[in-house]
Amino acid sequence: MRLYAVVAAGGFRRHTTYRIATAAGVFTNTVFGAIMAYTYMALWSVRPRLGGYDQAEALTYVWLGQALIMTVAMMGGGFEDELIERIRTGDIAIDLYRPADLQLWWLAGDVGRAAFHLLGRGLVPLAFGALAFDLALPADPLTWLAFLFAVFLGVLVSFSIRYLVALSAFWLLDGAGMAQMAWLGGIFFSGMLLPLNVFPGALGEVARALPWSALLQIPADVLLGRHTGWGLARAYGFQLGWAALLLGVGRLLQAAATRRVVVQGG
Amino acid sequence: MAETVADGVAGAAAPESWREARAGRLRGAAEGIRAYRLIAGMWIRSTLAYRASFLMTALGNFLATGLDFVAILLMFSHIDALGGYTLPEVAFLYGASGAAFGLADLVMGSMDRLGRRVRDGTLDTLLVRPVPVLAQVAADRFALRRLGRITQGLLVLGYALPALDVHWTPLRALLIPLMLLSGAAIFSAVFVAGGAFQFFAQDASEVQNSFTYGGNQMLQYPPTVFAKDMVRGVTFVVPLAFVNWLPAMYVLDRPYPLDLPGWLAFTPPLVAAGCCALAGAAWRAGVRAYRSTGS
């Protein structure tokens, strides 16, 4: 366990090196947040209770999206490119010798990365949004705690999806296509473009049932106080269920993949 | 610097040397375009070596950029007008900006890799080659898959044009290609300026993204949606409004939000030329300021 804590801390520390990149990213998230906030205001001024949100809640949703986009890696990025590269070059064979579990190892690093991005790229855009717009942020610290846990579960689900994407490189060698497909799913079905409860009819129902809704929609709804009591437990259950299922599939694939590894020598 | 001094001293021979300088610059530009073509051609050949992979990534590019429009369609499943603009009108803005940005992204989109080259020192290899650096950086990893974005923008534009409730005149029709080409030039200038910025802030390619991708996203919506100061910013500071907003206001017969005169709708080529000149100057300043990592 201690090993994975060290790996997680390493994942966190590794990203602290990119200070200018982080500042530039904060700037970008703020610009995109402002653009989206105005389009949402235009939309909600015509349909004031769209998706069950009032305008302040819709704006909060926008800025949460910008704050979490890197944390839950909605657009991909993070460890999977590196893992795909290691699979492609065969370096993965070295990883398999290590006295650590492959999946847990990468998960620990990714949790560290997520924690850094939550602080480094999440706080400032959210603070800017709260200053420049009327947001519906809760005063109750318990709601914030509940939100943070939902974000953590979102990171788990996000990791488990991206781990599957990376493992596909064992069969496809070039993981770019899969990564792009997962990226598309992530950006659309996480509710990054538009809250999933604004999606009409069956599309909305499907979108809310897919694992990506665990990345943004559920954490946002937890913060907006739409999941409380048993509803909160159900929301966590949904996230945990997807995480367990996808991590389990990841284990199976990993076992199948490691049997396939042929070390090419040299 | 030495050149300007020589020009001043030469005095009488000025027209001659000016003509020479211009010829030299033209030769440089021609050389740059030739080099760009060669490098881009090389990357196209390497891309097409894996045809299935190319088709997948181009399709992915097409779908990814299309998601924005799907979001707009979802919005319009709840409303009839956004910021006072109907769906065909928003689609017109979207298609025009998307196609112009797509063109710029195809030609200049690799500029955001410059920061990495500065950091790891591989820019030095480009500097010692007898080929304009800008052409090399811009053509580096030329990504043919970006045709997906252009296709998507043109398709939305193709849906919007016949659906618009516009009294078409030759002038209005002429504005469409003018808008796409000048828009592409303006976005290209922003890419180059962003590249120049990375000589100084090597790790900050995302700042460039907020002006290119962010600008594109903003222009996809009507100007009435945004706060006055934001509209002022993209009109007077980074003149992205000339990509589509101003010409589109003439086509759609709507007043521009800041009470600007209507004839500005015809100025995008001038603005584009100005932007390209400024971006070129910024680029040269960046190259001059470049200090290798020494690694």
Interface residues (C-beta under 8 A of the other chain):
Chain A: Y18 R19 I20 A21 A23 A24 G25 F27 T28 V31 F32 A34 I35 Y38 T39 M41 A42 L43 V46 R47 L50 D174 A176 G177 Q180 M181 W183 L184 I187 F188 L193 L194 V198 F199 P200
Chain B: Y50 S53 M56 T57 G60 L63 A64 L67 D68 V70 A71 L74 M75 S77 H78 I79 A81 L82 G83 A201 Q202 D203 A204 S205 E206 V207 N209 S210 G214 Q217 M218 Y221 T224 V225 F226 A227 M230
